[in-house]
Structures are given as structure tokens and as C-alpha cells.
Amino acid sequence: MEHRFKDAVDVFRKNDGILRMSEAVRAGISRRTLYAMRDEGVLERMSRGLYRLSSLTGLREPDLAAVSARIPKGVVCLISALAFHGLTTQVPHAVDMAIARGAGKPRLDYPPINIYWFSGEAFTEGIEAPIIDGMAIRVYGAEKSIADAFKYRNKIGIGVALEALRNWRARSHSKLERLLEFARVCRVEAVMRPYLEAMA
């Protein structure tokens, strides 16, 4: 079935199998061809305006991939980031995304998202970009995510922040100075220190 759309499939393959409709059109694939590829099962729709080749292996993080592709300047944060790093037993019911303060709220029909506006170093520091499902996913590192959890403890619950801190402390490679650096960036060092001392 793919041979009918060989040129278009090649364009998708050069882009790790995932393209936004606007990117596909810019690359010379007509909307009509995209819809035909979708209808014949060559493409699957990840979310509005976002398509991937059906022949790709199953996605490890389909929601993170879909949201990251639709909001490329955003950063996965809070419970979604803690879950990504294996620091929480919470199951995210939506993807938590940080965007720069002043940016407009993204519209996304699926998957559900929670948007948080971060500013300054609290937005720009601690970003990692691991390649997941063939694309770079911008996500805050473990230590930054813990500091964010303390900063947003009134929204996500202090219990979530403490569980993440305990799980992080149990890891042999945890670096306290790195955690405190992000605690200072997020202005929660004074809040976190008593808990850190109690766990020492």
C-alpha cells in the first residue's frame, strides 16, 4: 500500500516518521495525499494536524510525542516530568507543559494538556532533550522537576513533591548540589531544606 505514496513516505521517513500537516505541505505533500494516506492506513493521526507513519514501531510515550510535536517550544514539566523520570507513582491524566510567560495558550484537542507559564531561568534552565520515539522531547531534568514540584506544591500537592524527593534521594547517583541549584532558581530552597535534612 505504501508504494502508491512512495515519495510522501520518503519525506516522512526523513523526518523520523512524524510530521505536522503544515510541515508536510511545505515539503510538497498535498493535503489530499495526506488524507488518502490516512484513509488507507499508511498514516495514523496522533492529534489534530499531526501524523505519523503507521509502519513505525509502537510509541513508548505517545502523549509526550504528540504534545511535544504540537508545542515545540514547550517543556514537559511537573507530574509528567516526574513520571518520565520514574520519580512518582502518580499517573498523569494530562500532559503538563511549561511555556514561556507571555506566550499564547496552545490549542490541542488531544491529548489533554495542563499549561503552566514559567519565566526567566525557571523556564530556560534544566531542560533536557532525550530522543524518544524518534523525536527530541524537551523535558525538565529530574532535579529541576523536583524543584518545580515544590514550587507548585499548592497546585499538585506537597505529597507529590515529597514522594519525588524521597525517590530521588534513594538513587545512588543523586547530586544534592545540583538539586539545590534548581531549588535556588525556583526560589524554594528554604522550603526544601528541612525535608532534605530530615531525609539525610
Secondary structure by P-SEA (a helix, b strand, c coil): ccccaaaaaaaaaaacccccaaaaaaacccaaaaaaaaaacccccccccbbbbccccccccaaaaaaaaacccccccaaaaaaaaccccccccbbbbbccccccbbbbcccbbbbbbbcccccccccccccccccccccccaaaaaaaaaaacccccaaaaaaaaaaaaacccccaaaaaaaaaaaccccccaaaaaaac
